[in-house]
C-alpha cells in the first residue's frame, strides 16, 4: 500500500515538473536534488500520517473492545452492583463510543491529506449506490433488533420508570438466535453495512484509504469474534444457521461445517 501511494505521489510530482513551462532553468543536478528532497518529504509525510491514523484507530479499537470484555463488566458489576450495570452499562458504552469515534475522526480530519483518486460522475454515483445499500442493510437490521435497547436507552428508561432490570449483563432482553430479516441475508449485517460504507467511498484520499483498510479489518475481526461468542451460546442451533446463511457476503454459499 505504501508503494502504491508513493508511486501516485511520484507520478503527480513528475507531471508538475514536466508541465511547468515557466520553471526556472536551473542545472540538472540541482533539479535532481530538489526532486529527491521533495520525494523524501512526501514519503515522510505519508509515513508519519499513516502511523498517526493507525495509532488513533488502534486506541479507539482497544477502548471499544475493552469495554465489551466480560471481565470488565464483572469488575463494574462488583463496584456498582448488578442492577446498575443492567440499567446503564449499555447506555454509557454507547455514549463513550460516540465520543471516541467523533474524537478520532476530528483528529484524522486535522491531518494533512492527499487526493489519490476521484473518478467521473457516473463512477461516483455507482459507488454511492453501493454505500446506500450498506445503509439500507443497517436499517433492515434494526427492523428485527430493538434499536433503543441496542443503544441502551430502553434500559435507562426502565430505571426511570422504576421497572425491575432484566435481560443479560447489558440489559439486552433478546434470548433467541435471530435469523430473519437482514440476518437471513448475512450473519453479521451491521458489520457488512460498515464495510460497504467505508470501502466504496468514491473520493479516495490517503487518509480515507488508511481509515477504510483499518475499519474493514476491524469489522472482520468483530465478525469473527462474534461468531465464537454466538457459537458458544447457541451451539448446534448456530452451527445449522452458519450452514444456510453466509457470514458477510450475501449470496455466497456458506462452507458447511459439521457440528462437534
C-alpha positions in Angstrom: 0.0 0.0 0.0 2.9 2.3 0.8 4.4 1.6 -2.5 1.2 2.4 -4.3 0.8 5.7 -2.6 4.4 6.6 -3.2 4.0 5.8 -6.9 1.0 8.0 -7.1 2.9 10.9 -5.4 5.8 10.3 -7.8 3.6 10.5 -10.9 1.9 13.6 -9.7 5.1 15.4 -8.9 6.7 14.3 -12.2 3.7 15.7 -14.1 4.1 19.0 -12.3 7.7 19.1 -13.2 7.1 18.3 -16.9 4.2 20.7 -17.3 5.7 23.8 -15.7 6.8 25.8 -18.7 7.8 28.8 -16.7 10.1 26.8 -14.4 13.4 28.5 -13.8 16.2 27.0 -15.9 18.4 25.5 -13.2 21.1 23.0 -13.6 20.1 19.3 -13.9 21.9 18.4 -10.8 20.0 21.0 -8.8 16.7 19.8 -10.2 17.6 16.2 -9.3 18.5 17.3 -5.7 15.2 19.3 -5.3 13.2 16.3 -6.7 14.8 14.0 -4.2 14.2 16.3 -1.3 10.6 16.7 -2.4 10.2 12.9 -2.7 11.7 12.3 0.7 9.5 14.9 2.2 6.4 13.4 0.7 7.4 9.9 1.9 8.0 11.3 5.4 4.6 13.0 5.5 2.9 9.7 4.3 4.6 7.5 6.9 4.0 9.9 9.8 0.4 10.4 8.8 -0.4 6.7 8.3 1.3 5.9 11.7 -0.8 8.7 13.4 -4.0 7.4 11.9 -3.2 3.8 12.8 -2.3 4.8 16.4 -5.5 6.7 16.9 -7.6 3.9 15.3 -5.9 1.2 17.4 -6.6 3.3 20.6 -10.3 3.6 19.5 -10.5 -0.2 18.8 -8.9 -1.0 22.1 -11.3 1.1 24.1 -14.2 -0.2 22.1 -13.2 -3.9 22.6 -12.0 -3.4 26.2 -15.5 -2.2 27.3 -17.1 -5.4 25.8 -14.9 -7.8 27.8 -16.8 -9.9 30.3 -14.1 -9.3 32.9 -14.6 -5.6 32.7 -18.3 -5.9 33.0 -17.8 -8.2 36.0 -15.4 -5.6 37.6 -18.0 -2.8 37.1 -20.7 -5.1 38.4 -18.7 -5.7 41.6 -18.2 -2.0 42.0 -21.7 -0.6 41.4 -24.0 -3.5 41.5 -25.7 -5.8 39.0 -28.9 -3.7 38.7 -26.9 -0.5 37.8 -25.0 -2.4 35.2 -28.2 -3.7 33.6 -29.7 -0.3 33.6 -26.8 1.9 32.4 -23.8 -0.1 31.1 -25.0 -0.2 27.5 -26.1 3.4 27.7 -22.7 4.7 28.8 -21.0 2.4 26.4 -23.0 3.9 23.5 -22.0 7.5 24.5 -18.4 6.6 25.0 -18.4 5.0 21.6 -19.9 8.2 20.1 -17.4 10.4 21.9 -14.3 8.3 20.9 -15.5 8.0 17.3 -16.0 11.7 17.0 -12.7 12.5 18.6 -10.9 10.0 16.3 -12.4 11.4 13.2 -11.7 15.0 14.3 -8.1 14.2 14.8 -7.8 12.4 11.5 -9.5 15.3 9.7 -6.9 17.7 11.1 -4.0 15.7 9.5 -2.6 16.6 6.1 -4.2 14.6 3.3 -3.7 13.9 -0.4 -6.2 13.0 -3.1 -5.4 9.7 -4.7 -8.4 9.2 -7.0 -11.6 10.9 -7.9 -13.5 9.2 -10.6 -16.0 10.6 -13.1 -19.6 11.4 -12.0 -21.0 8.0 -13.1 -18.4 6.2 -11.1 -19.1 8.2 -8.0 -22.8 7.6 -8.4 -22.3 3.9 -8.6 -20.1 3.9 -5.6 -22.6 6.0 -3.6 -25.3 3.5 -4.6 -23.3 0.7 -3.0 -22.8 2.8 0.1 -26.6 3.4 0.1 -27.1 -0.4 0.0 -24.9 -0.6 3.2 -27.1 2.0 4.9 -30.2 0.1 3.8 -28.8 -3.1 5.2 -28.2 -1.4 8.6 -31.8 0.0 8.6 -33.2 -3.5 7.8 -31.1 -4.9 10.7 -32.9 -2.7 13.2 -36.3 -3.9 11.9 -35.6 -7.1 13.8 -33.5 -5.6 16.6 -34.7 -3.1 19.2 -32.7 0.0 18.3 -33.5 1.7 21.6 -32.4 -1.3 23.6 -29.3 -1.8 21.4 -28.2 1.8 22.2 -29.1 1.4 25.9 -31.8 4.0 26.0 -34.6 1.5 26.9 -32.6 0.1 29.8 -32.1 3.6 31.2 -35.8 4.3 30.7 -36.7 1.2 32.7 -34.7 2.7 35.6 -36.6 6.0 35.3 -39.9 4.1 35.3 -38.9 2.0 38.3 -39.1 -1.3 36.5 -37.1 -4.3 37.6 -33.9 -4.8 35.5 -34.0 -7.7 33.1 -32.0 -9.3 30.3 -28.3 -10.1 30.2 -25.5 -8.1 31.9 -26.1 -5.2 29.5 -29.9 -5.3 29.9 -30.5 -6.8 26.4 -33.6 -9.0 26.6 -33.2 -10.9 23.3 -32.7 -14.5 24.3 -33.0 -16.2 21.0 -30.9 -16.5 17.9 -32.2 -14.0 15.3 -32.2 -15.5 11.8 -34.9 -13.5 10.0 -34.8 -10.1 8.1 -31.3 -8.9 7.5 -29.9 -11.8 9.4 -31.4 -14.1 6.7 -29.1 -12.4 4.2 -25.8 -12.5 6.2 -24.9 -13.4 9.7 -23.4 -10.1 10.5 -25.4 -7.4 8.7 -24.1 -4.4 10.7 -20.5 -5.3 10.1 -21.2 -5.8 6.4 -23.0 -2.5 6.3 -19.9 -0.8 7.7 -17.7 -2.5 5.2 -19.8 -1.3 2.3 -20.0 2.3 3.6 -16.2 2.6 4.2 -14.9 0.6 1.3 -17.0 2.2 -1.5 -16.2 5.8 -0.9 -15.5 7.2 -4.4 -13.3 10.1 -3.4 -10.2 8.3 -2.3 -7.6 10.2 -0.3 -4.6 8.9 1.5 -6.2 9.3 4.9 -9.5 7.8 3.9 -7.8 4.8 2.3 -5.9 4.2 5.6 -9.1 4.5 7.7 -11.1 2.3 5.3 -8.5 -0.5 5.4 -8.3 -0.4 9.2 -12.1 -0.2 9.6 -12.6 -3.2 7.3 -10.1 -5.2 9.2 -11.8 -4.3 12.5 -15.2 -5.2 11.1 -14.0 -8.6 10.0 -12.3 -9.1 13.4 -15.5 -8.2 15.1 -17.5 -10.7 13.0 -15.1 -13.5 13.7 -15.1 -12.7 17.5 -18.9 -12.6 17.4 -19.0 -16.0 15.6 -17.1 -17.5 18.5 -19.4 -15.9 21.1 -22.6 -17.0 19.4 -21.4 -20.5 18.7 -20.6 -20.9 22.5 -24.1 -19.5 23.4 -26.3 -21.3 20.9 -24.3 -24.4 20.0 -25.8 -26.7 17.4 -28.5 -24.2 16.5 -25.9 -21.6 15.5 -23.9 -24.3 13.5 -27.1 -25.0 11.5 -27.5 -21.3 10.9 -24.0 -20.9 9.6 -24.7 -23.8 7.1 -27.5 -21.9 5.5 -26.6 -18.2 5.8 -23.2 -16.7 4.7 -21.1 -14.8 7.1 -20.7 -11.4 5.3 -21.3 -11.6 1.6 -24.9 -12.1 0.5 -25.5 -15.0 -1.9 -22.1 -16.6 -1.1 -22.7 -20.3 -0.3 -21.5 -21.0 3.3 -18.9 -23.6 3.9 -20.7 -26.4 5.6 -19.2 -27.3 9.0 -20.0 -30.5 10.9 -21.0 -29.9 14.5 -18.8 -31.5 17.0 
